[in-house]
Amino acid sequence: MKRYRIVAIIQRHLFLYQRSLPRLTEIFFWPLLDVLVWGFVTIYLKGVQPALPQFVSFLLGALILWDILYRAQQGISVSFLEEVWSKNLLNLFVSPLRPSEFLAALMTISVAKLLMAGTASALLAWFFYSFNLFQLGIFLIPFILNLTVMGWSIGIITMATILRYGQEAEVLAWGLAFFVQPFCAVFYPITVLPEYLQPFSMMIPASYVFEGMRAVIETGHFPARHFLAAAVLNIFYLTGALGLFYRNLRVVKEMGLLMRSGTE
């Protein structure tokens, strides 16, 4: 073993982090996420001890629905990265394929993946914990639709960022959805959050979905107001995400960066 070789490898990785904010963010992201999410869960548990069996239903339902959102986002982000890794982006965008067709294909892949993952999660929850996600009935459909659209928005934003700034931003494909998780009431109500964070939480479509899920389990009634709020926010964010993608695609083409995609 040669010390200078070991030092050289260490320096090589230090240089990567020197001017890369996404890589630096990754170092602190997961510890912060764990502290925030499970800290808020602990606070919530202290207040629901008498109704703990119902909390188990809240938790399992939240886990399954969150996985649907994450799979919707991953279906777009990772499918796009597959094209980057195989250095196929240039081939795609010099062909007659339209960006809208490319996005439609990725969304279709996303739906297929989330259906498989969601079905598997629901079956496992029923088999191991006797939790039936379909107790939500017909209300499950608008919940899933809203989470899917939010996942698409996050995936398209991730794709646009990677397209513009290159492969060093790939970490966003795995981390961007989890960045909002502590604030979108997945495992606990919005009221558990500090007051100054609650307005931010109410700007996230998923917050209304998870609050609505708990309302259905607890009361059996569908919270139409939550559904409408989530739908309006999703339309706004999806429109913005598509605008960002088309803008970045135009900039990348004008700057000739598309030719370097997957070779950085």
KARA-V892784 format. One line per field, one symbol per residue. ss: DSSP state (h for helix, s for strand, l for the rest). burial: # if it has 16 or more other C-alpha atoms within 10 Angstrom, else .. Layout:
# KARA-V892784
ss = ???
burial = ???
This chain:
# KARA-V892784
ss = llhhhhhhhhhhhhhhhhllhhhhhhhhhhhhhhhhhhhhhhhhhhhlhhhhhhhhhhhhhhhhhhhhhhhhhhhhhhhhhhhhhlllhhhhhlllllhhhhhhhhhhhhhhhhhhhhhhhhhhhhhhhlllhhhhllhhhhhhhhhhhhhhhhhhhhhhhhhhhlhhhllhhhhhhhhhhllllllllhhhllhhhhhhhlllhhhhhhhhhhhhhhhllllhhhhhhhhhhhhhhhhhhhhhhhhhhhhhhhhlhhhhllll
burial = ................#.....#.........#...#..##..#..........#.#########################.##..####............#..##.###.##..##..###.#.....###..#..##.#######################.#####.#######.###########.##....#..#################....##..##.###.###.##..##.##..##..#....##..##..
